[in-house]
Amino acid sequence: MRKGEAEEIREQLLELLDERHEAGPTDYILQRATVEPASDDDWAVVVVVKPTLLGEPVTRVFETLRTDAGDEVTPEALAWQVYGLLEAGTFTP
């Protein structure tokens, strides 16, 4: 994906998580959400989360604007998908 798209996903995700944090505690802990080069022209959103306080960190890389089912989505929709995975406790590599 383009760098601007990746940055938009990251910003949307951080905004969602910030609002969720204000609502109360969660089981997961976001350690890092960054935009990193995936290849010469493509960028990815890299998210590192501890699923539980004592759990091992899980890294997941999102390189395309597609859902897990392969459907094309907007940056905002992908941010909501990542948020949904976190909230459901199904954030896996």
VMD Tcl script that builds the backbone (N, CA, C; Angstrom):
set m [mol new atoms 279]
animate dup $m
set s [atomselect $m all]
$s set {name element resname resid chain x y z} {
  {N N MET 1 A 0.843 -1.172 0.000}
  {CA C MET 1 A 0.000 0.000 0.000}
  {C C MET 1 A 0.888 1.234 0.000}
  {N N ARG 2 A 0.293 2.336 -0.326}
  {CA C ARG 2 A 1.048 3.594 -0.329}
  {C C ARG 2 A 1.320 4.034 1.111}
  {N N LYS 3 A 2.357 4.828 1.281}
  {CA C LYS 3 A 2.740 5.285 2.609}
  {C C LYS 3 A 1.613 6.085 3.265}
  {N N GLY 4 A 0.962 6.951 2.505}
  {CA C GLY 4 A -0.131 7.756 3.048}
  {C C GLY 4 A -1.278 6.895 3.556}
  {N N GLU 5 A -1.592 5.816 2.830}
  {CA C GLU 5 A -2.648 4.901 3.273}
  {C C GLU 5 A -2.261 4.222 4.583}
  {N N ALA 6 A -1.010 3.771 4.658}
  {CA C ALA 6 A -0.535 3.113 5.871}
  {C C ALA 6 A -0.561 4.075 7.057}
  {N N GLU 7 A -0.150 5.317 6.825}
  {CA C GLU 7 A -0.171 6.305 7.905}
  {C C GLU 7 A -1.603 6.596 8.355}
  {N N GLU 8 A -2.537 6.631 7.404}
  {CA C GLU 8 A -3.937 6.866 7.752}
  {C C GLU 8 A -4.497 5.714 8.592}
  {N N ILE 9 A -4.148 4.483 8.239}
  {CA C ILE 9 A -4.585 3.320 9.023}
  {C C ILE 9 A -4.044 3.421 10.440}
  {N N ARG 10 A -2.762 3.730 10.537}
  {CA C ARG 10 A -2.138 3.839 11.864}
  {C C ARG 10 A -2.827 4.906 12.708}
  {N N GLU 11 A -3.074 6.070 12.121}
  {CA C GLU 11 A -3.715 7.162 12.858}
  {C C GLU 11 A -5.132 6.785 13.289}
  {N N GLN 12 A -5.885 6.169 12.387}
  {CA C GLN 12 A -7.247 5.737 12.719}
  {C C GLN 12 A -7.218 4.719 13.859}
  {N N LEU 13 A -6.302 3.775 13.773}
  {CA C LEU 13 A -6.193 2.745 14.807}
  {C C LEU 13 A -5.838 3.358 16.152}
  {N N LEU 14 A -4.869 4.257 16.165}
  {CA C LEU 14 A -4.485 4.893 17.428}
  {C C LEU 14 A -5.630 5.711 18.014}
  {N N GLU 15 A -6.404 6.363 17.165}
  {CA C GLU 15 A -7.554 7.128 17.637}
  {C C GLU 15 A -8.603 6.190 18.260}
  {N N LEU 16 A -8.881 5.082 17.584}
  {CA C LEU 16 A -9.832 4.104 18.124}
  {C C LEU 16 A -9.365 3.555 19.470}
  {N N LEU 17 A -8.084 3.207 19.547}
  {CA C LEU 17 A -7.551 2.637 20.785}
  {C C LEU 17 A -7.524 3.665 21.906}
  {N N ASP 18 A -7.274 4.921 21.559}
  {CA C ASP 18 A -7.285 5.974 22.568}
  {C C ASP 18 A -8.685 6.139 23.155}
  {N N GLU 19 A -9.694 6.137 22.276}
  {CA C GLU 19 A -11.074 6.245 22.754}
  {C C GLU 19 A -11.448 5.039 23.611}
  {N N ARG 20 A -10.987 3.854 23.204}
  {CA C ARG 20 A -11.283 2.642 23.976}
  {C C ARG 20 A -10.594 2.706 25.337}
  {N N HIS 21 A -9.374 3.200 25.374}
  {CA C HIS 21 A -8.626 3.312 26.630}
  {C C HIS 21 A -9.358 4.214 27.615}
  {N N GLU 22 A -9.945 5.289 27.104}
  {CA C GLU 22 A -10.685 6.207 27.970}
  {C C GLU 22 A -11.928 5.546 28.567}
  {N N ALA 23 A -12.453 4.517 27.895}
  {CA C ALA 23 A -13.658 3.830 28.370}
  {C C ALA 23 A -13.372 2.858 29.514}
  {N N GLY 24 A -12.127 2.463 29.684}
  {CA C GLY 24 A -11.794 1.547 30.772}
  {C C GLY 24 A -10.705 0.573 30.360}
  {N N PRO 25 A -10.315 -0.301 31.289}
  {CA C PRO 25 A -9.202 -1.219 31.033}
  {C C PRO 25 A -9.533 -2.266 29.965}
  {N N THR 26 A -8.482 -2.780 29.346}
  {CA C THR 26 A -8.591 -3.845 28.354}
  {C C THR 26 A -7.645 -4.975 28.737}
  {N N ASP 27 A -7.832 -6.132 28.135}
  {CA C ASP 27 A -6.938 -7.262 28.390}
  {C C ASP 27 A -5.631 -7.112 27.630}
  {N N TYR 28 A -5.655 -6.429 26.495}
  {CA C TYR 28 A -4.473 -6.306 25.648}
  {C C TYR 28 A -3.731 -4.997 25.923}
  {N N ILE 29 A -2.469 -4.991 25.522}
  {CA C ILE 29 A -1.631 -3.803 25.660}
  {C C ILE 29 A -0.964 -3.544 24.314}
  {N N LEU 30 A -1.245 -2.394 23.718}
  {CA C LEU 30 A -0.582 -2.020 22.473}
  {C C LEU 30 A 0.838 -1.589 22.805}
  {N N GLN 31 A 1.799 -2.281 22.236}
  {CA C GLN 31 A 3.188 -1.907 22.467}
  {C C GLN 31 A 3.716 -0.972 21.390}
  {N N ARG 32 A 3.217 -1.191 20.150}
  {CA C ARG 32 A 3.757 -0.381 19.055}
  {C C ARG 32 A 2.841 -0.483 17.850}
  {N N ALA 33 A 2.672 0.623 17.161}
  {CA C ALA 33 A 1.989 0.661 15.865}
  {C C ALA 33 A 2.790 1.612 14.997}
  {N N THR 34 A 3.432 1.074 13.977}
  {CA C THR 34 A 4.322 1.875 13.137}
  {C C THR 34 A 4.022 1.655 11.657}
  {N N VAL 35 A 4.504 2.574 10.845}
  {CA C VAL 35 A 4.455 2.437 9.397}
  {C C VAL 35 A 5.886 2.151 8.965}
  {N N GLU 36 A 6.066 1.011 8.276}
  {CA C GLU 36 A 7.409 0.582 7.898}
  {C C GLU 36 A 7.436 0.169 6.432}
  {N N PRO 37 A 8.593 0.326 5.777}
  {CA C PRO 37 A 8.684 -0.089 4.375}
  {C C PRO 37 A 8.515 -1.603 4.252}
  {N N ALA 38 A 7.697 -2.010 3.287}
  {CA C ALA 38 A 7.508 -3.437 3.018}
  {C C ALA 38 A 8.345 -3.858 1.807}
  {N N SER 39 A 8.566 -2.927 0.895}
  {CA C SER 39 A 9.420 -3.134 -0.281}
  {C C SER 39 A 9.801 -1.748 -0.793}
  {N N ASP 40 A 10.344 -1.673 -1.987}
  {CA C ASP 40 A 10.797 -0.385 -2.512}
  {C C ASP 40 A 9.696 0.675 -2.538}
  {N N ASP 41 A 8.499 0.294 -2.988}
  {CA C ASP 41 A 7.419 1.267 -3.139}
  {C C ASP 41 A 6.233 1.029 -2.205}
  {N N ASP 42 A 6.247 -0.050 -1.476}
  {CA C ASP 42 A 5.110 -0.398 -0.630}
  {C C ASP 42 A 5.429 -0.235 0.843}
  {N N TRP 43 A 4.377 0.083 1.593}
  {CA C TRP 43 A 4.504 0.298 3.030}
  {C C TRP 43 A 3.515 -0.602 3.765}
  {N N ALA 44 A 3.791 -0.857 5.025}
  {CA C ALA 44 A 2.929 -1.711 5.840}
  {C C ALA 44 A 2.714 -1.075 7.198}
  {N N VAL 45 A 1.616 -1.445 7.821}
  {CA C VAL 45 A 1.357 -1.073 9.211}
  {C C VAL 45 A 1.767 -2.264 10.058}
  {N N VAL 46 A 2.665 -2.032 11.009}
  {CA C VAL 46 A 3.140 -3.090 11.891}
  {C C VAL 46 A 2.594 -2.814 13.286}
  {N N VAL 47 A 1.874 -3.798 13.832}
  {CA C VAL 47 A 1.246 -3.649 15.137}
  {C C VAL 47 A 1.812 -4.731 16.060}
  {N N VAL 48 A 2.286 -4.306 17.235}
  {CA C VAL 48 A 2.787 -5.241 18.240}
  {C C VAL 48 A 1.923 -5.087 19.482}
  {N N VAL 49 A 1.338 -6.202 19.901}
  {CA C VAL 49 A 0.385 -6.201 21.021}
  {C C VAL 49 A 0.717 -7.336 21.966}
  {N N LYS 50 A 0.553 -7.073 23.256}
  {CA C LYS 50 A 0.560 -8.148 24.247}
  {C C LYS 50 A -0.915 -8.487 24.480}
  {N N PRO 51 A -1.360 -9.688 24.096}
  {CA C PRO 51 A -2.773 -10.033 24.232}
  {C C PRO 51 A -3.274 -9.986 25.682}
  {N N THR 52 A -2.377 -10.232 26.614}
  {CA C THR 52 A -2.696 -10.136 28.041}
  {C C THR 52 A -1.511 -9.488 28.738}
  {N N LEU 53 A -1.719 -9.085 29.966}
  {CA C LEU 53 A -0.650 -8.424 30.719}
  {C C LEU 53 A 0.614 -9.275 30.768}
  {N N LEU 54 A 0.465 -10.569 30.970}
  {CA C LEU 54 A 1.623 -11.451 31.088}
  {C C LEU 54 A 1.931 -12.216 29.799}
  {N N GLY 55 A 1.138 -11.991 28.761}
  {CA C GLY 55 A 1.332 -12.713 27.504}
  {C C GLY 55 A 2.553 -12.238 26.733}
  {N N GLU 56 A 2.954 -13.069 25.786}
  {CA C GLU 56 A 4.070 -12.728 24.901}
  {C C GLU 56 A 3.579 -11.774 23.811}
  {N N PRO 57 A 4.411 -10.831 23.416}
  {CA C PRO 57 A 4.012 -9.909 22.355}
  {C C PRO 57 A 3.720 -10.635 21.042}
  {N N VAL 58 A 2.725 -10.147 20.319}
  {CA C VAL 58 A 2.342 -10.676 19.013}
  {C C VAL 58 A 2.521 -9.546 18.001}
  {N N THR 59 A 3.229 -9.840 16.912}
  {CA C THR 59 A 3.432 -8.869 15.846}
  {C C THR 59 A 2.586 -9.269 14.655}
  {N N ARG 60 A 1.893 -8.301 14.106}
  {CA C ARG 60 A 1.104 -8.564 12.894}
  {C C ARG 60 A 1.383 -7.435 11.917}
  {N N VAL 61 A 1.626 -7.800 10.670}
  {CA C VAL 61 A 1.952 -6.848 9.614}
  {C C VAL 61 A 0.785 -6.805 8.626}
  {N N PHE 62 A 0.306 -5.591 8.361}
  {CA C PHE 62 A -0.770 -5.378 7.400}
  {C C PHE 62 A -0.175 -4.650 6.205}
  {N N GLU 63 A -0.054 -5.385 5.082}
  {CA C GLU 63 A 0.609 -4.834 3.896}
  {C C GLU 63 A -0.354 -4.393 2.808}
  {N N THR 64 A -1.618 -4.805 2.890}
  {CA C THR 64 A -2.571 -4.456 1.845}
  {C C THR 64 A -3.867 -3.952 2.451}
  {N N LEU 65 A -4.609 -3.231 1.658}
  {CA C LEU 65 A -5.917 -2.751 2.093}
  {C C LEU 65 A -6.956 -3.822 1.787}
  {N N ARG 66 A -6.819 -4.936 2.483}
  {CA C ARG 66 A -7.743 -6.056 2.314}
  {C C ARG 66 A -8.076 -6.639 3.678}
  {N N THR 67 A -9.289 -7.132 3.794}
  {CA C THR 67 A -9.686 -7.824 5.014}
  {C C THR 67 A -9.045 -9.206 5.006}
  {N N ASP 68 A -9.165 -9.926 6.111}
  {CA C ASP 68 A -8.641 -11.294 6.155}
  {C C ASP 68 A -9.321 -12.174 5.109}
  {N N ALA 69 A -10.543 -11.814 4.723}
  {CA C ALA 69 A -11.273 -12.574 3.705}
  {C C ALA 69 A -10.844 -12.199 2.289}
  {N N GLY 70 A -9.991 -11.166 2.150}
  {CA C GLY 70 A -9.496 -10.766 0.843}
  {C C GLY 70 A -10.251 -9.636 0.184}
  {N N ASP 71 A -11.262 -9.094 0.856}
  {CA C ASP 71 A -12.040 -7.992 0.296}
  {C C ASP 71 A -11.275 -6.678 0.415}
  {N N GLU 72 A -11.336 -5.844 -0.630}
  {CA C GLU 72 A -10.687 -4.537 -0.573}
  {C C GLU 72 A -11.457 -3.626 0.381}
  {N N VAL 73 A -10.721 -2.812 1.132}
  {CA C VAL 73 A -11.338 -1.911 2.104}
  {C C VAL 73 A -10.633 -0.564 2.099}
  {N N THR 74 A -11.227 0.404 2.791}
  {CA C THR 74 A -10.614 1.716 2.981}
  {C C THR 74 A -9.638 1.636 4.155}
  {N N PRO 75 A -8.740 2.610 4.286}
  {CA C PRO 75 A -7.864 2.625 5.462}
  {C C PRO 75 A -8.649 2.623 6.771}
  {N N GLU 76 A -9.746 3.374 6.832}
  {CA C GLU 76 A -10.544 3.404 8.055}
  {C C GLU 76 A -11.139 2.031 8.365}
  {N N ALA 77 A -11.624 1.347 7.346}
  {CA C ALA 77 A -12.209 0.020 7.557}
  {C C ALA 77 A -11.160 -0.983 8.034}
  {N N LEU 78 A -9.933 -0.882 7.513}
  {CA C LEU 78 A -8.886 -1.790 7.969}
  {C C LEU 78 A -8.515 -1.491 9.416}
  {N N ALA 79 A -8.471 -0.222 9.793}
  {CA C ALA 79 A -8.202 0.135 11.192}
  {C C ALA 79 A -9.279 -0.460 12.103}
  {N N TRP 80 A -10.540 -0.379 11.677}
  {CA C TRP 80 A -11.630 -0.972 12.468}
  {C C TRP 80 A -11.483 -2.486 12.550}
  {N N GLN 81 A -11.007 -3.127 11.476}
  {CA C GLN 81 A -10.802 -4.569 11.501}
  {C C GLN 81 A -9.736 -4.941 12.531}
  {N N VAL 82 A -8.627 -4.211 12.536}
  {CA C VAL 82 A -7.553 -4.476 13.503}
  {C C VAL 82 A -8.080 -4.274 14.923}
  {N N TYR 83 A -8.814 -3.203 15.131}
  {CA C TYR 83 A -9.417 -2.925 16.433}
  {C C TYR 83 A -10.345 -4.076 16.842}
  {N N GLY 84 A -11.142 -4.557 15.919}
  {CA C GLY 84 A -12.052 -5.670 16.209}
  {C C GLY 84 A -11.309 -6.928 16.611}
  {N N LEU 85 A -10.182 -7.204 15.961}
  {CA C LEU 85 A -9.369 -8.365 16.329}
  {C C LEU 85 A -8.848 -8.228 17.761}
  {N N LEU 86 A -8.417 -7.030 18.104}
  {CA C LEU 86 A -7.927 -6.784 19.470}
  {C C LEU 86 A -9.025 -6.982 20.494}
  {N N GLU 87 A -10.175 -6.375 20.244}
  {CA C GLU 87 A -11.287 -6.444 21.189}
  {C C GLU 87 A -11.813 -7.877 21.355}
  {N N ALA 88 A -11.767 -8.660 20.285}
  {CA C ALA 88 A -12.268 -10.034 20.328}
  {C C ALA 88 A -11.258 -11.009 20.943}
  {N N GLY 89 A -10.044 -10.520 21.172}
  {CA C GLY 89 A -9.012 -11.393 21.740}
  {C C GLY 89 A -8.453 -12.384 20.732}
  {N N THR 90 A -8.600 -12.087 19.451}
  {CA C THR 90 A -8.136 -13.004 18.412}
  {C C THR 90 A -6.970 -12.441 17.621}
  {N N PHE 91 A -6.197 -11.585 18.216}
  {CA C PHE 91 A -5.052 -10.989 17.526}
  {C C PHE 91 A -3.930 -12.009 17.502}
  {N N THR 92 A -3.715 -12.595 16.321}
  {CA C THR 92 A -2.689 -13.618 16.174}
  {C C THR 92 A -1.819 -13.278 14.972}
  {N N PRO 93 A -0.613 -13.809 14.956}
  {CA C PRO 93 A 0.278 -13.514 13.828}
  {C C PRO 93 A -0.255 -14.055 12.512}
}
mol reanalyze $m
mol bondsrecalc $m
mol representation Tube
mol addrep $m
